[in-house]
Amino acid sequence: MESAITLYELNCRVKALLSGAIPAIWITAEIAEINLNRSGHCYLQLADKGENSDQPVAVARATIWSSTYRAIASYFSRVTGRNLERGMRVMLLVEPVFHELYGYSLNIKNIEPSFTIGDIERKRREILEHLKRDGVIEMNRMLEFPLFPKRIAVISSQTAAGWGDFKTHLSENNYGYHYYLKLFPAIMQGDSAEESVIQAFDLIASESENFDVVVIIRGGGSQTDLGCFDSYELASCVAQFPLPVIAGIGHERDITVIDYVAHTRVKTPTAAADLFIEAFLECETICRELAERVKRAVVTRVAEEQLCNERVANRFAVLVKQRLADEASLINICRQKALSNVVSTVERRNERLKVSALRMKAAVSQMLIKSSNRLDKSEIVVRYSDPVRVLERGYSIALRNGKAVRSANELNSGDKVTMRFADGNVETVVN
């Protein structure tokens, strides 16, 4: 039986076989993990995924030593505008190495940024094609931009310089326009940026009736990490958002998928502020022009109405004079008729009064004669009915207490009674 060797001896043989067997070679891979330690060394986990699959078919550890990393990272960032990050596909010049203790790994010697740029553009095209197939890529751009975008929801980092520039530029505009701004803070770079920005959009959507537009603000400068804005999920959210979305991300040279689906793209946060100021200024100019047109139209209409009123007034005066003349003539005719009727009526009434007077005079004379005859008869009756004359004929009147006694039943024994005769009175007592 052949003698066994140690693991160390085996690893040494593998190292000897591998050393120099494979020279430095260019490979393409995806960065699965990336870590930068305090010494400046960069440690990566590289992966190669199969077509149309997220499952890796090969993985390897890789190292960029600090002396190489400073040159590679600076060159890559300057050309691509991006930092090396997880999920990025890269083309690397690598040297396979094997260490007795740490095993197989790759030493990275160089990087080709043009490959990453092409891969980024390829991913962007794929995302845009996906959005086109979904039928949403034009939805936000088809929304009508408000005439007066006064209520603005802002998605940005609370400490971002771009947010401060945007807010200051709006508040200090030369025209005195006032805006209502509400910041929805979000992480604007790194692995959690995509989810954070989508959450900010969800918060705005829950109170969308309070806003006119949404602005995404991320300044440029040293902040070159724009990978989260090349996300299909975030782009789909922006494309289907119910309010116009203004993208003010990075510098003018920085273009992301969000810039393609947003309603309007501006090159800087300050340019986004200028967009709202210019919108107000344009609307104000239009309003002033409309006001002048209305003023001129009103002046012209007033002049026309005044002329028309003058014509109507002149015609009305003529008509009134004519109507007054006609009414005066009619009144004269009526007066003449009334006067004639009154004279005729008075004459008839006078004739009737004369006839009535004659009739009344005859009737009065007849009544006076009748009344005189009745008085004569009454005088005779009264004369013969006089009590004195009755007493003279032999009658007397019995008085008790000054009142005439009409019946013997009214008297009691002992009553004093006065008997009145024609020639005097006699006092008696009833026995």
WOPELIN-V175820 format. One record per residue. N is the residue number from 0. BURIAL is # if it has 24 or more other C-alpha atoms within 12 Angstrom, else .. Layout:
# WOPELIN-V175820
n: {N | N}
burial: {BURIAL | BURIAL}
This chain:
# WOPELIN-V175820
n: {0 | 1 | 2 | 3 | 4 | 5 | 6 | 7 | 8 | 9 | 10 | 11 | 12 | 13 | 14 | 15 | 16 | 17 | 18 | 19 | 20 | 21 | 22 | 23 | 24 | 25 | 26 | 27 | 28 | 29 | 30 | 31 | 32 | 33 | 34 | 35 | 36 | 37 | 38 | 39 | 40 | 41 | 42 | 43 | 44 | 45 | 46 | 47 | 48 | 49 | 50 | 51 | 52 | 53 | 54 | 55 | 56 | 57 | 58 | 59 | 60 | 61 | 62 | 63 | 64 | 65 | 66 | 67 | 68 | 69 | 70 | 71 | 72 | 73 | 74 | 75 | 76 | 77 | 78 | 79 | 80 | 81 | 82 | 83 | 84 | 85 | 86 | 87 | 88 | 89 | 90 | 91 | 92 | 93 | 94 | 95 | 96 | 97 | 98 | 99 | 100 | 101 | 102 | 103 | 104 | 105 | 106 | 107 | 108 | 109 | 110 | 111 | 112 | 113 | 114 | 115 | 116 | 117 | 118 | 119 | 120 | 121 | 122 | 123 | 124 | 125 | 126 | 127 | 128 | 129 | 130 | 131 | 132 | 133 | 134 | 135 | 136 | 137 | 138 | 139 | 140 | 141 | 142 | 143 | 144 | 145 | 146 | 147 | 148 | 149 | 150 | 151 | 152 | 153 | 154 | 155 | 156 | 157 | 158 | 159 | 160 | 161 | 162 | 163 | 164 | 165 | 166 | 167 | 168 | 169 | 170 | 171 | 172 | 173 | 174 | 175 | 176 | 177 | 178 | 179 | 180 | 181 | 182 | 183 | 184 | 185 | 186 | 187 | 188 | 189 | 190 | 191 | 192 | 193 | 194 | 195 | 196 | 197 | 198 | 199 | 200 | 201 | 202 | 203 | 204 | 205 | 206 | 207 | 208 | 209 | 210 | 211 | 212 | 213 | 214 | 215 | 216 | 217 | 218 | 219 | 220 | 221 | 222 | 223 | 224 | 225 | 226 | 227 | 228 | 229 | 230 | 231 | 232 | 233 | 234 | 235 | 236 | 237 | 238 | 239 | 240 | 241 | 242 | 243 | 244 | 245 | 246 | 247 | 248 | 249 | 250 | 251 | 252 | 253 | 254 | 255 | 256 | 257 | 258 | 259 | 260 | 261 | 262 | 263 | 264 | 265 | 266 | 267 | 268 | 269 | 270 | 271 | 272 | 273 | 274 | 275 | 276 | 277 | 278 | 279 | 280 | 281 | 282 | 283 | 284 | 285 | 286 | 287 | 288 | 289 | 290 | 291 | 292 | 293 | 294 | 295 | 296 | 297 | 298 | 299 | 300 | 301 | 302 | 303 | 304 | 305 | 306 | 307 | 308 | 309 | 310 | 311 | 312 | 313 | 314 | 315 | 316 | 317 | 318 | 319 | 320 | 321 | 322 | 323 | 324 | 325 | 326 | 327 | 328 | 329 | 330 | 331 | 332 | 333 | 334 | 335 | 336 | 337 | 338 | 339 | 340 | 341 | 342 | 343 | 344 | 345 | 346 | 347 | 348 | 349 | 350 | 351 | 352 | 353 | 354 | 355 | 356 | 357 | 358 | 359 | 360 | 361 | 362 | 363 | 364 | 365 | 366 | 367 | 368 | 369 | 370 | 371 | 372 | 373 | 374 | 375 | 376 | 377 | 378 | 379 | 380 | 381 | 382 | 383 | 384 | 385 | 386 | 387 | 388 | 389 | 390 | 391 | 392 | 393 | 394 | 395 | 396 | 397 | 398 | 399 | 400 | 401 | 402 | 403 | 404 | 405 | 406 | 407 | 408 | 409 | 410 | 411 | 412 | 413 | 414 | 415 | 416 | 417 | 418 | 419 | 420 | 421 | 422 | 423 | 424 | 425 | 426 | 427 | 428 | 429 | 430}
burial: {. | . | . | . | . | . | . | . | . | . | . | . | . | . | # | . | . | . | . | . | . | . | . | . | . | . | # | # | # | # | # | # | # | # | . | . | . | . | . | . | . | # | # | # | # | # | # | # | . | . | . | . | . | . | . | . | . | . | . | # | # | # | # | # | # | . | . | . | # | . | . | # | # | . | . | # | # | . | . | # | # | # | # | # | # | # | # | # | # | # | # | # | # | # | # | # | # | # | . | . | . | . | . | . | # | # | # | # | # | # | # | # | # | . | # | # | # | . | # | # | . | . | # | # | . | . | # | # | . | . | # | . | . | . | . | # | # | # | # | # | # | . | . | . | # | . | . | # | # | # | # | # | # | # | # | # | # | . | . | # | . | # | # | # | # | # | # | . | # | # | . | . | . | . | . | . | # | . | # | . | # | # | # | # | # | # | # | # | # | # | . | . | # | # | # | # | # | # | . | # | # | # | # | # | # | . | . | . | . | . | # | # | # | # | # | # | # | # | # | # | . | . | # | # | # | # | # | # | # | # | # | # | # | # | # | # | # | # | # | # | # | # | # | # | # | # | # | # | # | # | # | . | . | # | # | # | # | # | # | # | # | # | # | # | # | # | # | # | # | # | # | # | # | # | # | # | # | . | . | # | . | . | . | . | . | . | . | . | . | . | . | . | . | . | . | . | . | . | . | . | . | . | . | . | . | . | . | . | . | . | . | . | . | . | . | . | . | . | . | . | . | . | . | . | . | . | . | . | . | . | . | . | . | . | . | . | . | . | . | . | . | . | . | . | . | . | . | . | . | . | . | . | . | . | . | . | . | . | . | . | . | . | . | . | . | . | . | . | . | . | . | . | . | . | . | . | . | . | . | . | . | . | . | . | . | . | . | . | . | . | . | . | . | . | . | . | # | # | # | # | . | . | . | . | . | . | . | . | . | . | . | . | . | . | . | . | # | . | # | # | . | . | . | . | . | . | . | . | . | . | .}
